[in-house]
């Protein structure tokens, strides 16, 4: 389902405080800028916005707060950080608008990798994390817990700044559906959760950027 409007925000200084400044795409603009994985079952897309951010910041660079992004160099192994099942992870996002609305910082929750790292879970390119998240956390970035130690050429190295690996995109919680319960005019299907989360592997983002397809090419 494609929304009529899609907005993302920059942080800027205004009258001595931080506020959000939205950049909004109409439905037709969103469709033109969005790329999807060739496998329509993969719940991740990439939207081209860099030009919009640069154009907006150039109008008054000093009032906008710095922004950051991740790229394929942040994928595990590309930056000498390796992960495996049981390792600590952080999930960073703005679930249903609940966050520090003074400084505009996101909510960060911690968990661990709960399925074999690198292996598709049940044949799909995602892994599981052991974590209990707020509703509305889908789309949050998932990273390894930042650390100052890394192994380079089989040697333990110390970094001046903490380093992390980009693991993937959070996509909700798996549920086990029970048999429907029928009443006179309604049917209730109960769901049991596992306090687990689905995370699509980060390498899918690079695949989409380089080999993705438009919406109309999915079907």
N, C-alpha and C positions, 0 to 999 in steps of 0.2 A: 504494500500500500504506500503510495507516494503522497506526502502531505501537500496542502496548498501552499504552505510557506515553511521554510527551514531557516533557523537562526543560530548563529554562534556568536560568541562575545569576546571582545578585547577588554582588558582592564585599563582604565585611565584615571588620571588625577583631575578632580573637578571641585573647586571651592574647598580645598584642603582635605578632601576625602577621596577614597577610591570608589568608582562606580563602573558598572558594566556599560559598554557601548556595543549594541547589537549590529551585526552585519546579516542582512536577510536576503535569502534567495527565493524568488518565486518558483512555483512548481515547474515551469518550463525551463528555468535556469538550472534548477536542481537536477532535472533529468539530463540536461546537456552536460553538466559537470560531473555527474556520478558515474563511477565504473564499478562493475561487479565481477565476481569470480565466474569463470566459465561453468563451474559446478553451481547450479542455482540453489543447491541445498546448503551452501556455505553462507552463514548469516553475517557477512561482513561486506562492507563496500568502502570505496575511497571517493572522496569528493574534492575536486580541485579548488583550493581556496587561497593558495599562497599569493597570487596576484592581487586578490582583494585585500588581504592583510597589508601587503606592501603599499598599495595605493592609499589605504586609509592612514597608515602610520606616517607616510611622507607629508601629509597635510600639516602635522605638528608633532614631530618625533618626541619632543621632550615631555609631552603630557601622557604618553602611553607607557605602560609598564612593560618590561621585557617579556617576551614569550619564547617558548622552547618547543622543540619537536624531537621525535626519535626517528632514526632511519635504520637501514639494514646493518649498519656498523654496530648498532646496539643489540643485535640479535645474539643469543647465547653462542659462545665460541668465537664470534667475530671480534669481540673485545676482551678476550682472555678470561671471560667469566663463564663458568659451566654450571649447570644445574642438574638435579636429579630428584627422584621421588623423595619426599620428606623435607626438602629444602624450604626455607621461609620465602614468602612472597608478600607483596603489598598490592592492594587494590585501591586505586585513586579515582575519585569521581565526585559528582554532585547529585546524589540520589534524590529525585523529586524536589529539587530546589533546597534541600537541607544542607547548609554549609555555613562557614564563617562569613556572614553577610557584611561584616565591617571591613575585613581585610581581603575578602573574596577568595579565601583559600578553600580547597576541596577537603572532603572527608577521606581519611586514609584508614583502611582496616587491614589486619594481617591474617595470614593463614599459611598453609603449607601445600606443596604439590602432592596430590592424593592419588595420582595414577602414574604409570610408567612414563617418564619424560621422553618425548620424541616419537612415541608410538601413537598412532591414531586410536582413539578410544571407541570401541565398537565399530571400527572401520571408518570413523569420521575424523577429520584433522583437527581435533581438539583434545585437551587434557582436562582433568578435574583438579579442583583445589578444595581443601577442607576449610570451610569458612562459612560464617553466617552473615549475610549482607542485608542491607536495607532494600525494600522493594524499590524499583526504579534505578537500580545500579547498572543495568545492562548498558554496554557501551563504555564502561570504565576501563582505563588502561591497567594492565597487570604487569608488574616488574619484579625482578628479584630484589631481595632486601639489600639495600646499598651497603657496600663494604669497602674498606680501604686496602684489602689484601687481594692479590690476584696471582695466578701461576703463569709465568711467562718463560717459555723454553725450559720447563720443568724446574724453574726457580720461583721461590715465593717473593713477590715484589710488593712494595708498599707505595700506594698512590697518595698524592697530596690531598685530593678530593675523593669522596666516596663515589664508587662506580656501581652501576647497576646494569642489568640486561633487560631488554624489552621482551617479555614473554608472550603477550597476546592481548586479546580483547575479551572482556567478560560478557557472557551472553545468557545470564539467568541460571536458574536452579533446575536440575532434573527431578522429575516426580514419578512416583509409581501410582497409576490410577487403579482404583478398586472398582468392583462391579457396581453399576448404577443402582441407586435406591429409588424406587418409583413410589410416588404418592398419587393422590387423585389427579392432580393437574400439573405436577412438576416432576422432574427427574433430577436427582442430585448425584453428582459423581465426586466422590471424595478422593483427595490426592494426599499421598504421603511423601514428605520431603526427606532428604538424607543429610541436610546441612552441608551440601556440596555445591560447587559452582562449576559451570562449563566455561572454558576459556579457549577460544579459537587461537591456534598458533600464530605468532607474530609474523612468520615468514609469508603468510597468506596476503598480508598487506602489500609486500613487495611484489608478489605474483600479480595482484590485482593492478597495481600501478603500471607494471610493465606489460602484462598480457591480458588485462581485464577487458570486458565487453560492455557495451551500452545496454540499457534496460531492454530495448527492443530486440536485442540479439540473444536474450536469455531463453526465449521461447520459439 
